[in-house]
Amino acid sequence: MSESLLLNLPWPPTVNHYWGQRGKSRFVKREGLLFRVAVLAEFRRVRHRGFGLSRLRVDIVACPPDKRRRDLDNLGKAVCDAMGHAGAYADDSQIDDFRIHRGPLKKGGGLIVELWEM
């Protein structure tokens, strides 16, 4: 693996708060849009050009906001969607290795996301 990207992101909304459905149409809800804006701001802050069409590894350290029980696998979809929308990569199907680890509690919660080009 060569080039990497490190992002410090806020705690994402749950899947039910990220996406909504009206009839047969799915859409990103307000909370999801706000998360996308935060991810885009962090991506721009680090001034990374993105990985284009490269194959990727993603490693996430999830620092929950409190001690409530949470399924870590529910974080992945919102994070991958927002990073793709920000321009980190063309499509989340490029991710060949995806890992999520539980980190320490953090006031407000947060994610440390590292992407590597494989």
C-alpha distance (Angstrom), angle and dihedral (degrees) to the residues before:
residue distance angle dihedral
M1 . . .
S2 3.76 . .
E3 3.77 128.9 .
S4 3.81 119.6 37.8
L5 3.79 139.9 -172.1
L6 3.81 125.7 -150.9
L7 3.82 120.5 -159.6
N8 3.81 130.8 -179.3
L9 3.79 105.9 -151.7
P10 3.79 135.1 179.7
W11 3.79 120.9 -109.2
P12 3.82 106.4 -79.0
P13 3.80 125.5 -124.7
T14 3.79 116.9 -105.0
V15 3.78 118.3 -93.5
N16 3.83 89.7 -103.0
H17 3.81 90.6 53.7
Y18 3.82 94.5 42.5
W19 3.80 98.8 52.7
G20 3.77 132.8 32.0
Q21 3.77 134.8 -174.1
R22 3.77 130.9 -141.0
G23 3.77 110.8 -176.2
K24 3.80 106.3 -48.1
S25 3.81 93.3 -22.9
R26 3.80 121.8 98.1
F27 3.79 120.3 -158.4
V28 3.79 141.1 173.6
K29 3.80 111.6 -101.0
R30 3.81 125.3 -138.4
E31 3.84 93.4 -93.1
G32 3.79 89.5 51.3
L33 3.79 91.9 49.4
L34 3.81 90.9 50.3
F35 3.80 90.2 50.8
R36 3.81 90.2 49.4
V37 3.82 89.8 52.5
A38 3.82 90.8 50.9
V39 3.82 91.9 49.7
L40 3.81 91.3 47.9
A41 3.82 90.8 50.0
E42 3.82 91.2 51.7
F43 3.81 91.6 46.0
R44 3.80 90.3 52.2
R45 3.82 91.6 44.6
V46 3.81 91.7 59.0
R47 3.83 90.6 46.1
H48 3.77 96.4 -138.5
R49 3.80 119.0 162.7
G50 3.82 93.7 -142.2
F51 3.80 129.5 -117.6
G52 3.78 99.4 -91.9
L53 3.82 109.3 -160.2
S54 3.84 97.5 -19.4
R55 3.81 122.7 132.4
L56 3.81 109.6 -105.7
R57 3.77 147.5 -156.6
V58 3.82 117.7 -151.9
D59 3.80 123.1 -163.0
I60 3.82 118.9 -174.4
V61 3.79 127.6 -170.9
A62 3.81 105.7 -162.5
C63 3.80 113.3 -155.6
P64 3.82 104.5 -169.3
P65 3.81 121.6 -143.7
D66 3.82 93.4 -130.6
K67 3.81 144.1 -1.8
R68 3.82 96.7 -86.4
R69 3.79 116.1 128.7
R70 3.79 111.9 -97.1
D71 3.78 134.6 177.4
L72 3.79 106.1 -130.5
D73 3.80 92.7 -155.6
N74 3.83 89.4 68.6
L75 3.82 90.7 66.6
G76 3.77 96.9 62.8
K77 3.79 103.5 73.6
A78 3.81 96.8 51.7
V79 3.81 92.6 45.1
C80 3.81 94.1 48.1
D81 3.81 92.1 46.0
A82 3.81 92.7 50.4
M83 3.82 94.0 45.8
G84 3.79 91.0 50.6
H85 3.80 90.2 48.0
A86 3.84 89.3 51.3
G87 3.80 91.0 54.4
A88 3.80 101.1 -106.2
Y89 3.83 87.6 131.6
A90 3.78 139.4 -10.6
D91 3.82 97.9 -110.5
D92 3.79 135.6 -4.0
S93 3.81 89.4 -123.6
Q94 3.84 84.3 81.0
I95 3.81 89.7 73.0
D96 3.81 109.5 102.7
D97 3.81 98.4 166.8
F98 3.82 120.4 37.5
R99 3.81 123.9 175.6
I100 3.79 133.6 173.6
H101 3.80 123.2 -169.1
R102 3.80 127.6 -175.3
G103 3.80 111.5 -120.2
P104 3.79 131.8 -172.2
L105 3.80 122.8 -61.0
K106 3.79 113.0 -85.8
K107 3.79 126.9 -169.2
G108 3.81 105.2 -103.1
G109 3.81 90.2 5.1
G110 3.77 126.8 -108.8
L111 3.77 146.9 -170.5
I112 3.76 131.1 -125.4
V113 3.79 105.7 -154.4
E114 3.78 124.1 -172.6
L115 3.78 123.2 -175.4
W116 3.79 124.9 -167.1
E117 3.77 130.5 -167.8
M118 3.80 107.8 -127.5
